[in-house]
Amino acid sequence: MDDIRIYIADQRGEIESDNVLVKSTLNYGSFSAPYRSPIGKLKHVNEWRGKGTKSIFSLTSAKGDTHVVVPLAGDLSITIGTEKHEVLLGTVFIYQAADNATGLVVSSLTAEDDEMVFQELIFSSVKDTLNLVTCLKLPIVDLNQRNKVLPLDNDAFEFRLYFGAFVGRHTFHLSLDEKFSNFFILTLDGTFEVEERLLYTGDALFLPRPTQVETECLSTAGLLLAIYF
């Protein structure tokens, strides 16, 4: 895929069952469309929704898959085999599956009827590695880190994650090196203009081979998640 492409939130696929709703930007499960195929190694982009302890999310995993999970509403409990991990708001959880790929079971740490929302990216790796789990803090607390799109430091994966927390109308120019060639950015909350393209909450934009990405927050607050691969 060499063309710039916008993915509109209202055109995502939706699958609902057993108190769980998944909205898919790219093809997932029974949702399939020719213009929603994987972008290189980026296989799936899903927003999961449920109601507190009433909802249990079973996320399948294949050998070499890397799952990126960002809580958007409610703290999460993620079980992989016999291991349990608490994933709190303000963090990102990353899991890379080894040869004996084990899926993820996600549940809520909050009250029974509280809304539960998280964003998931699934990236296909070519490396044969052991199971790898890490949890990183998002740059949202420090005032000096706001109104910027910042990398999340971790060199263990075949991609680089970026996160931006904006308050008020601000513009930020993100410069990229030549380590990777594909850039996918997703609006988690708020309204943005990215490279002169208007994105609302849930919208996404794919940019091939960018060297710089201009983002402008147009709302009172906004959150961005991006992957460079």
C-alpha positions in Angstrom: 0.0 0.0 0.0 1.6 3.2 -1.2 -1.3 5.7 -1.1 -2.4 7.9 1.8 -5.6 6.5 3.2 -8.1 7.8 5.7 -10.1 5.4 7.8 -13.5 6.8 9.0 -14.7 5.8 12.4 -18.3 5.4 11.3 -17.3 2.9 8.6 -15.6 0.5 11.0 -16.9 -3.0 11.2 -18.9 -3.9 14.3 -19.3 -7.2 16.0 -21.3 -7.6 19.2 -21.9 -10.5 21.5 -22.1 -11.4 25.2 -21.8 -7.8 26.5 -18.8 -7.2 24.2 -18.6 -4.8 21.2 -15.6 -4.6 18.9 -15.2 -1.9 16.3 -12.6 -2.8 13.7 -10.7 -0.3 11.5 -9.1 -3.1 9.6 -10.5 -6.5 8.7 -11.2 -8.6 11.7 -13.4 -11.6 12.4 -16.4 -11.6 10.2 -15.8 -8.1 9.1 -14.1 -8.0 5.7 -13.7 -5.2 3.1 -11.1 -4.9 0.3 -10.1 -1.4 1.4 -9.6 -2.6 5.0 -6.8 -5.1 4.5 -3.7 -5.2 6.7 -1.2 -2.4 6.3 2.1 -4.3 5.9 2.7 -5.9 9.3 -0.2 -4.0 11.0 -2.9 -6.7 11.0 -5.7 -5.3 13.1 -6.8 -2.1 14.8 -9.7 -2.7 17.2 -11.6 -0.7 19.8 -13.2 -3.0 22.4 -16.2 -1.9 24.6 -18.0 -3.6 27.5 -19.6 -3.1 30.9 -17.3 -3.7 33.8 -17.2 -7.2 35.2 -20.0 -8.2 33.0 -17.7 -8.3 30.0 -14.9 -10.8 29.4 -12.7 -10.2 26.2 -10.9 -13.2 24.6 -8.3 -12.0 22.2 -6.7 -14.6 20.0 -3.0 -14.6 19.2 -0.9 -16.2 16.5 2.8 -17.0 16.6 4.8 -13.7 16.4 1.8 -11.5 17.0 2.5 -8.4 19.1 -0.6 -6.9 20.9 -0.6 -3.3 21.9 -3.4 -2.5 24.5 -4.3 1.0 25.7 -7.0 1.4 28.3 -9.3 4.3 27.5 -12.0 3.8 30.2 -11.5 1.6 33.2 -8.5 -0.3 34.5 -7.8 -3.7 33.0 -6.8 -7.2 34.2 -5.0 -9.1 31.4 -4.4 -12.9 31.8 -2.0 -14.7 29.6 -1.8 -18.4 30.5 -1.3 -18.5 34.2 0.1 -14.9 34.4 -2.1 -11.9 35.4 -1.2 -8.3 34.7 -2.9 -5.1 35.9 -3.0 -2.5 33.2 -4.1 0.9 34.5 -5.3 4.0 32.8 -2.3 6.0 31.6 -0.3 3.0 30.6 0.2 0.8 27.4 0.5 -3.0 27.6 2.6 -4.8 24.9 2.7 -8.6 24.5 4.6 -10.5 21.9 3.6 -14.1 21.5 6.2 -16.9 21.0 5.9 -20.2 19.2 3.3 -21.5 21.6 1.1 -18.5 21.2 -1.3 -17.9 24.0 -4.3 -15.6 23.7 -5.2 -12.8 26.1 -8.2 -12.7 28.4 -9.1 -9.1 29.3 -11.5 -8.2 32.1 -12.2 -5.1 34.2 -10.8 -4.1 37.5 -13.6 -1.5 38.1 -17.2 -1.7 39.2 -19.7 -4.1 37.5 -21.6 -1.5 35.5 -18.7 1.0 34.7 -17.9 1.5 31.0 -14.8 -0.4 29.9 -13.0 0.6 26.7 -9.6 -0.2 25.3 -7.8 0.2 22.0 -5.9 -2.8 20.6 -3.3 -2.9 17.7 -2.0 -6.3 16.5 1.3 -6.3 14.7 2.8 -9.3 12.9 6.5 -9.9 13.6 9.0 -11.9 11.6 11.2 -12.6 14.7 11.1 -15.9 16.6 11.3 -14.8 20.2 10.2 -15.8 23.7 7.0 -14.4 25.1 7.7 -10.8 25.8 5.6 -8.6 28.1 6.1 -4.9 28.9 4.0 -2.1 30.3 4.9 1.6 29.6 3.7 4.8 31.1 2.0 7.2 28.7 3.3 10.8 28.6 0.1 12.4 29.9 1.0 13.5 33.5 4.0 15.8 33.0 2.8 19.2 31.8 6.0 19.5 29.7 5.0 16.4 27.7 1.6 17.7 26.7 0.8 19.1 23.3 3.5 16.9 21.7 3.5 13.6 19.9 6.3 11.6 21.8 7.9 8.2 21.2 7.4 5.5 23.8 11.0 4.3 24.5 11.4 0.6 23.8 13.7 -1.0 21.2 12.5 -4.6 21.7 9.9 -4.5 19.0 9.9 -4.0 15.2 8.0 -0.8 15.4 7.9 2.5 17.3 4.9 3.8 19.2 4.0 7.4 19.6 1.5 9.0 21.9 0.2 12.6 22.1 -1.9 14.3 24.8 -3.2 17.7 23.9 -5.0 20.4 25.9 -6.4 23.2 23.8 -5.5 24.2 20.2 -1.8 23.4 19.5 0.3 22.4 16.6 3.2 19.9 16.7 5.6 18.9 14.0 6.9 15.3 14.4 10.2 14.5 12.7 10.8 10.9 11.7 14.0 9.1 11.0 14.4 6.5 8.1 14.4 3.4 10.3 10.8 2.6 9.2 8.6 3.6 6.3 4.9 3.3 7.3 3.1 5.6 9.7 -0.4 5.0 11.1 -2.0 7.5 13.4 -5.3 7.1 15.3 -7.4 9.7 17.0 -8.4 8.2 20.4 -10.3 11.3 21.5 -10.9 14.8 20.2 -10.6 16.4 16.7 -7.3 16.8 14.9 -5.9 18.0 11.6 -3.1 15.7 10.6 -1.2 16.6 7.4 -4.2 18.8 6.4 -6.7 16.0 6.8 -9.4 16.3 9.4 -9.7 13.4 11.9 -12.5 13.0 14.5 -12.5 10.5 17.4 -11.9 7.0 16.1 -10.7 8.1 12.6 -7.2 7.0 11.5 -4.7 8.0 8.8 -2.0 6.0 7.0 1.0 7.8 5.6 3.6 6.1 3.5 7.3 7.1 3.9 6.8 10.4 5.7 9.7 12.4 7.1 7.6 14.8 9.1 4.0 14.7 10.3 2.2 17.9 11.3 -0.6 17.5 13.9 -3.0 20.2 15.1 -5.5 19.7 17.9 -8.8 21.5 17.1 -10.7 20.5 20.3 -10.4 21.4 24.0 -8.5 18.2 24.6 -7.3 15.3 22.5 -5.4 12.0 22.4 -3.4 10.5 19.6 -1.8 7.0 19.2 0.6 6.3 16.3 2.7 3.4 15.2 5.8 3.8 12.9 6.8 0.5 11.2 
